[in-house]
Amino acid sequence: MKILGFMTGTSLDAVDMAVLETDGVEISAFGPAGERKLREATRDLLLKTTDIARAWPRGEPEPVILEEARRAVADEHFQAAESFLDEHGLSWSDFDLLGVHGQTVLHERPTAERVGRTVQLLDADRLARLCGRPVAFDFRTADVAAGGEGAPLAPIYHAARARASGLAAPVAALNVGGVANITLIGADGDLLAFDTGPGNGMIDLMLQARGLGRFDEDGRLALAGRVDEAVLAALFDSPYFDAPAPKSLDRYDFSLTPVDHLSAEDAAATLVAFTAEAVFKAFAQTGEAPSALIVCGGGRHNPAIMQTLAARAPVPVKSAEAYGWRGDSIEAEAFAYLAARTAMGLPISFPGTTGVPAPMTGGRIVGLISA
């Protein structure tokens, strides 16, 4: 199948798009990839929706704003894709299926006291009508309902991508987005994956709260600052880091209070160290040392993060491009791949990736897939 995959992260930066040809097992071809920045009106709506969703009491009716946001997300994806298709000389009829993650506005991991809760917003019916193609979506709900974490979901794609690159296992892939997550592909092909800790999210939120922009461009603030070791230790004072894998996070799960008294430079440097040290701690849970750590996602563009990872990680650290991967498009590719697996009835989550009891299928499809 030829599939157009989409991803929008919790950074609320852009709609990422990538074309993949796959049967849900092997990758036969990579098509073009790209992004379109979110419109300010959509971003503002999603920020407001996220705040309301996070305050939504369990058992209460869904906040009305979620439906408005679902429509806005569908429209944003359609308009982004229209530009993308025009740029690359493609048309909607070229695709058998779309794979769309939707916008996460709430993710609560399961605990001993509660089941998990995860919300990815998308009016899939609306998008399918607009583009005239079937849409695979809602990839996390079934996993959470079965007792899984609902995240991360990209590991099975990381394994396929590594095979396509001829990489010998064991090897690890690290995605640094709002949250950082790692996939270890074992020598026997088994997958272990989990969220290691914060990615760019805490740095972004700190800067936004101080009116210093949306993100630390080129890591300038972090590179100019010094790590406060006492604050770094306080940030690790969370039961999350002692919990066994697999496990997942929301970008809002850690408080910025410990860095409130630091300068922006020192706060950024300390938060970068927090991200990197959390990855280092993750290796203690993997049980198998990978030959390399392949870094994907927006965080690899931050020199401070990459330098600190290289200094602290116990294995060689290289960006995705060093292996021929498209580091900004891995998650969009992943949801194209997951869409194919959904269409083929193949599992997308596993005991070692989300903690679900057994490998299980997931996702839903609206619209008809051509025979």
C-alpha positions in Angstrom: 0.0 0.0 0.0 1.0 3.6 -0.6 0.2 5.5 2.5 0.5 9.2 3.6 1.4 9.4 7.3 0.8 12.3 9.6 2.1 13.3 13.1 1.5 16.4 15.2 3.5 16.4 18.5 2.7 18.0 21.8 5.1 20.9 20.9 2.2 22.1 18.7 4.8 23.2 16.1 3.8 21.6 12.8 2.0 18.8 10.9 4.6 16.3 9.8 3.9 14.3 6.7 5.7 11.3 5.0 4.9 8.9 2.2 5.6 5.2 2.7 5.0 2.1 0.6 4.7 -0.9 2.9 2.7 -4.1 3.5 2.9 -3.5 7.3 5.9 -5.8 7.6 8.7 -4.6 5.3 9.2 -1.1 3.7 9.3 -1.2 -0.1 9.8 2.5 -0.8 10.1 5.9 0.9 8.2 8.8 -0.8 8.6 12.5 0.0 8.4 14.0 3.4 7.8 17.5 4.8 6.0 19.6 7.3 3.7 22.6 7.5 3.7 24.9 10.6 0.4 25.0 12.5 -1.6 28.1 12.0 -1.6 30.4 15.1 -5.4 30.1 15.5 -5.2 26.3 15.6 -2.3 26.4 17.9 -4.1 28.7 20.3 -7.2 26.5 20.2 -5.2 23.4 21.0 -3.3 25.1 23.9 -6.7 26.0 25.4 -8.1 22.6 24.7 -5.1 20.9 26.4 -5.5 23.0 29.5 -9.2 22.1 29.7 -8.6 18.4 28.9 -6.0 18.2 31.7 -8.5 19.6 34.2 -11.3 17.2 33.0 -12.5 15.1 35.9 -12.9 11.4 35.2 -16.5 10.4 34.8 -17.6 13.8 33.8 -19.0 14.6 30.3 -16.5 15.5 27.6 -15.6 19.2 27.4 -17.4 20.8 24.5 -14.2 22.3 23.2 -12.9 18.9 22.3 -15.3 18.6 19.4 -14.3 22.0 18.0 -10.7 21.0 18.3 -11.3 17.7 16.5 -12.7 19.6 13.5 -9.8 22.1 13.5 -7.2 19.3 13.6 -8.9 17.6 10.6 -8.9 20.9 8.7 -5.3 21.6 9.6 -4.2 18.2 8.3 -6.2 18.5 5.1 -4.8 22.0 4.3 -1.2 20.9 5.2 -1.5 17.9 2.9 -3.0 19.9 0.1 0.1 22.1 0.1 2.4 19.0 0.4 0.7 17.1 -2.4 0.9 20.2 -4.7 4.6 20.7 -3.9 5.4 17.1 -4.8 3.1 16.6 -7.8 0.9 14.1 -6.0 -2.9 13.7 -5.7 -5.1 12.1 -3.1 -5.9 9.3 -5.5 -2.3 8.2 -5.3 -2.8 6.9 -1.8 -4.5 3.7 -0.6 -4.8 5.0 3.0 -3.9 7.8 5.4 -2.4 7.1 8.8 -3.1 10.0 11.2 -2.0 10.1 14.8 -4.2 13.1 15.9 -3.4 15.7 18.5 -2.7 14.5 22.0 -4.3 16.8 24.6 -4.3 14.3 27.5 -2.2 11.3 28.4 -2.5 9.7 31.9 -0.5 6.5 32.5 -2.2 3.7 34.4 -1.4 3.3 38.1 -2.4 0.8 40.8 -5.3 3.1 41.6 -6.6 4.0 38.1 -6.7 2.9 34.5 -4.9 5.0 31.9 -6.6 7.7 29.9 -5.4 9.1 26.6 -7.0 11.5 24.1 -5.9 12.2 20.6 -8.1 14.6 18.8 -9.1 14.2 15.1 -12.4 14.2 13.3 -11.4 11.3 11.1 -14.8 11.2 9.3 -14.4 14.8 8.3 -10.9 14.3 7.0 -11.9 11.2 5.1 -14.7 13.2 3.4 -12.4 16.1 2.6 -9.7 14.0 1.0 -11.8 11.1 -0.4 -9.4 8.5 1.1 -9.8 6.1 4.0 -8.2 7.2 7.3 -6.6 5.0 10.0 -6.6 6.7 13.4 -7.1 6.2 17.1 -4.1 4.0 17.5 -3.8 4.2 21.3 -7.3 3.7 22.8 -7.5 -0.1 22.5 -4.1 -0.6 24.1 -5.0 1.6 27.1 -8.4 -0.2 27.5 -6.4 -3.5 27.6 -4.2 -2.2 30.4 -1.3 -0.9 28.4 0.4 2.5 28.6 -0.8 3.5 25.1 2.7 4.6 24.3 5.2 4.5 22.7 3.8 3.1 19.5 6.7 3.7 17.1 8.9 0.8 18.2 7.6 -1.7 15.7 8.4 0.8 13.0 11.9 1.5 14.4 12.5 -2.2 14.0 11.3 -2.2 10.4 13.4 1.0 9.7 16.5 -0.6 11.2 16.0 -3.7 8.9 15.6 -1.5 5.9 18.9 0.2 6.8 20.7 -3.1 7.3 21.5 -2.3 10.9 22.5 -5.2 13.0 20.8 -5.5 16.4 21.1 -4.7 19.2 20.5 -1.1 18.4 18.5 1.7 20.0 16.4 4.5 18.6 15.7 7.6 20.7 13.0 10.1 19.8 13.4 13.5 21.5 10.1 15.4 21.1 8.1 17.0 23.9 8.8 13.7 25.7 11.8 11.4 25.0 11.3 7.7 24.3 13.7 4.9 23.6 13.3 1.7 21.6 15.8 -1.1 22.2 15.8 -3.7 19.4 17.4 -6.8 20.9 19.7 -9.2 19.2 16.8 -11.7 19.1 14.4 -9.1 17.7 12.5 -8.5 20.9 11.4 -4.9 21.6 11.7 -3.0 24.8 10.5 0.6 24.7 9.4 3.4 27.1 9.4 7.1 27.7 12.8 8.0 29.4 11.8 11.4 30.6 11.3 14.9 29.3 12.5 15.8 25.8 12.1 19.4 24.6 8.9 19.9 26.4 10.1 21.3 29.7 12.6 23.6 28.1 9.9 24.9 25.8 7.4 25.4 28.6 10.0 27.2 30.8 10.9 29.7 28.0 7.3 30.3 27.1 6.4 30.9 30.7 9.2 33.6 30.9 8.2 35.2 27.6 11.5 34.2 25.9 10.1 32.5 22.9 8.8 29.0 22.0 12.0 27.0 22.1 15.8 27.4 22.7 16.9 27.9 19.1 20.2 26.2 18.4 20.5 25.5 22.2 22.0 29.0 22.7 20.6 29.5 26.2 21.5 26.0 27.4 25.1 26.3 26.0 25.5 29.6 27.8 24.3 28.2 31.2 25.6 25.9 33.9 23.9 22.8 35.3 22.7 23.2 38.8 23.4 19.7 40.2 21.2 20.2 43.3 18.3 21.1 41.1 19.0 18.2 38.8 18.9 15.8 41.7 15.6 17.3 42.8 14.1 16.8 39.3 14.9 13.1 39.6 13.0 12.9 42.9 10.1 11.2 41.1 8.8 7.6 41.5 8.7 7.5 37.7 12.4 6.8 37.4 12.2 3.8 39.7 9.2 2.3 38.0 9.9 -0.7 35.7 9.6 -0.4 31.9 7.5 -0.1 29.9 6.1 3.2 31.0 4.9 6.4 29.5 4.7 10.2 30.3 2.8 13.3 29.4 4.9 16.4 28.7 3.3 18.1 31.8 4.2 15.3 34.3 7.2 17.1 35.7 7.0 20.4 37.5 9.2 23.4 36.5 9.2 24.7 40.1 12.7 23.4 40.8 14.2 25.7 38.2 12.1 28.8 39.0 14.9 30.5 40.8 17.5 29.8 38.1 18.4 32.2 35.3 17.0 31.2 31.9 20.5 30.0 30.8 21.1 27.8 33.9 17.5 26.5 33.8 17.9 25.5 30.2 21.2 23.9 30.8 19.8 22.0 33.8 16.8 20.8 31.9 19.0 19.6 29.0 21.0 17.6 31.6 17.7 16.2 32.9 16.7 15.0 29.5 20.1 13.4 28.8 20.6 11.9 32.3 17.2 10.3 32.1 18.3 8.6 28.8 21.5 7.4 30.6 19.4 6.0 33.4 17.2 4.2 30.8 20.1 2.0 29.8 20.2 0.5 33.2 16.7 -0.9 32.5 17.4 -2.3 29.0 19.6 -5.3 30.1 21.4 -5.3 26.8 23.9 -2.7 25.6 23.1 -1.5 22.0 25.8 -0.9 19.5 24.5 2.7 18.9 21.9 5.2 19.8 20.1 6.7 16.8 18.6 10.1 17.7 15.4 11.2 16.0 12.9 14.1 16.5 13.3 17.8 17.0 15.7 17.4 19.9 18.5 16.3 17.7 18.6 19.9 16.2 19.5 21.2 19.7 23.4 21.1 19.9 23.2 21.3 23.7 21.0 18.1 23.9 23.2 16.2 21.4 26.4 17.2 23.2 25.1 16.3 26.6 23.7 13.0 25.3 27.1 12.1 23.7 28.8 13.0 27.0 26.5 11.0 29.2 25.3 8.0 27.2 27.3 4.8 27.5 27.1 4.1 23.8 27.9 6.0 20.5 25.3 8.7 19.8 24.5 9.8 16.3 21.7 11.6 14.6 19.2 9.8 12.4 20.8 11.2 9.2 24.1 9.4 9.9 22.2 6.2 9.1 20.2 7.5 6.2 17.0 8.0 8.3 14.8 11.1 8.0 15.0 12.3 11.6 12.2 14.8 11.3 9.9 12.4 9.6 10.3 9.1 11.6 7.0 9.5 13.5 5.0 10.4 10.4 6.5 7.4 8.7 5.7 5.3 11.8 2.0 6.2 11.6 1.9 5.4 7.9 3.4 2.0 8.8 1.0 1.5 11.7 -1.9 2.3 9.4 -0.8 -0.5 7.1 -0.6 -2.9 10.1 -4.1 -1.8 11.2 -5.4 -2.5 7.7 -3.7 -5.9 7.7 -4.9 -6.9 11.2 -1.3 -7.0 12.5 -0.3 -6.1 16.1 0.9 -2.6 16.8 1.7 -2.8 20.5 3.5 -5.4 22.6 4.2 -6.4 26.2 7.7 -4.9 25.9 6.6 -1.6 24.4 3.4 -0.6 26.2 3.0 -3.3 28.9 -0.1 -4.7 27.2 -0.6 -8.3 28.3 -0.2 -9.7 24.7 0.6 -8.4 21.3 -2.5 -6.6 20.1 -3.9 -4.8 17.1 -5.1 -1.3 17.3 -6.4 1.7 15.4 -9.7 2.2 13.5 -10.3 2.9 9.8 -13.0 5.1 8.4 -13.7 5.0 4.7 -13.3 2.1 2.3 -10.0 0.7 1.3 -9.8 -0.3 -2.4 -9.2 -4.0 -3.0 
